[in-house]
Amino acid sequence: MRSGFVAVVGRPNVGKSTLINAMVGSKVTIASVRPQTTRNAVRGVVHRNDAQLVVVDTPGLHKPRTALGHRLNDLVRATVADADVVIVVFDATAAIGPGDRMVADRTAESGAPMILALNKTDAASRQSIIEHLAEATVWDFAAFVPVSARTGDGVETLIGEASQRLPEGPEYFPPEMVTDQPDHLLVAEIVREKFLWRLRDELPHSLAAIVTAAEVRKDGSRYFALDLKVERKSQQGIVIGEGGKVLAAAGAQARIELESIFGTKVFLDIKVGVEPDWQRHDELLDRLGF
């Protein structure tokens, strides 16, 4: 049995979260078209007969402009330092740019085996895929795997390449477990995801979701109270929407998904508040759980 930790890294918006969900075969981390969707090191578990991979989703490595940005980059570096294998994700539909080069260069410094996952091949031409793979040979990747997280093409090959480079070891998690993410974090992230799909481009970075109370009721249903935090009063109105429409629609979509996960009725009590410039103040970041 081989087992170990596999960090998945890349610049923002290359499809890391979608790729991890495809590898695990279940949704363990949220995804959206917005950069910096992932803000935690979320672990998913891939079970195979001869291997167990603990894949770790990470925030997109980027040039930080806030205290939150610095913390996210620190989280990526710490995750890579502890990994047995690192999967570096490039986007086959976009040129390999400074952000990709920074990720690959910093990952190489860790000394862990690196595998290139060239993602979004379903939307790229054959010529583009060949050119990306050729350009990526400047780094010492142990394997080069074209994949499509959306369709699943190449995902099993990627799992196999990572598995064979893990050390021999025990199973860290039982077969039925696909993530060690606590319920309160899962709920907060799924609620935030539903708003990210609805909000204007400038707002997602300013949105935080925190579960403030949770209860399993006598009938088995689940209750969660959440605070959504934005940085300006004007953003509060955007999140709530005219007549509460955005809040109601996002909350309903989150509730339906959570009910499918927990297998029972879910009640969400969502409040929207203002925490000025929370991304820039360490004290506020500590209080908000970052």
Phi, psi and omega in degrees: 000128172255142180207155178166186185255132183240109178278138177247116187233161178169168175291168181302141169071029174265357176099026182298313184295317178296323179294318179296317177300323179292322179293318182285329184084015180201154180283113178240350180214145185281158180217147173203175179280356182273134173299154178063034174294313181281130180234004180224160173275094184269130182256130172243156185242126176254120183257127172229162182301323184247008184201153171228118180255125172261099184270135187243114175285143181227155173298156177294129178287129188208174175278110188285144177238355180223170176298324177298317179300318178297319180294321179295318178295321177298322179296319178298313182297319180294321179295316179296320182297331182265359187275148172276328178218146177237127173262119177262125184256123171250157179261117183290346182265359181228149179298147174290113187247188182303324180295317178296318181295320178297317180298311182295318180297314182290325178294321180300329180293341183288334181085352179283150175303135181248136175239132176271125170252106178273101190270166178067032180293340177293339182251007183244153177283158177302319180297318179297319179298314180299317181294319178297314181296320179295318181294328183285352180290352176291343176257157184272064177285138178285336179203152179238116187234110171289132181219161168231107178297331183288317183263341182094354180299129176083353184294317179296323176297318179298316178300317180296318179296319179290319183300315186289349179257003176277152176286163172291139183186181183275170169285127180276334184225150178292159187302330184277356186263126180249351176199152175256013181293125180294154185304319185294325178288319178301315180298313181299319183289320179293321176297315180297321179302318184294330176283325181300325180288346186251344191262157180295158188304326186280350187268324189307323180298333185269002186256127174234148178232131182225129174280122182258343178202146178215144183209136169260116186277169185301328180276004179092352179288161182245138178239133177226130171258133182230145169252125169262131182245132172237173188261342182223154181300323181296328179290330179301317179294325179294317182293321180286318180081163180298122180067018180077016188293318181294315180300316182293316183293313180295319179297319180294318179295319178296318181299316180299316180293319180294325177296326178289330179283312185274344179070028180203171177294142180233134177243128181245129176245099189252127176242146182243121181232169182251128175232092189307128174051041185297334181291342189256359186238121183301321181298318179291322178297321176298316183292329181273000174092016179265000000 
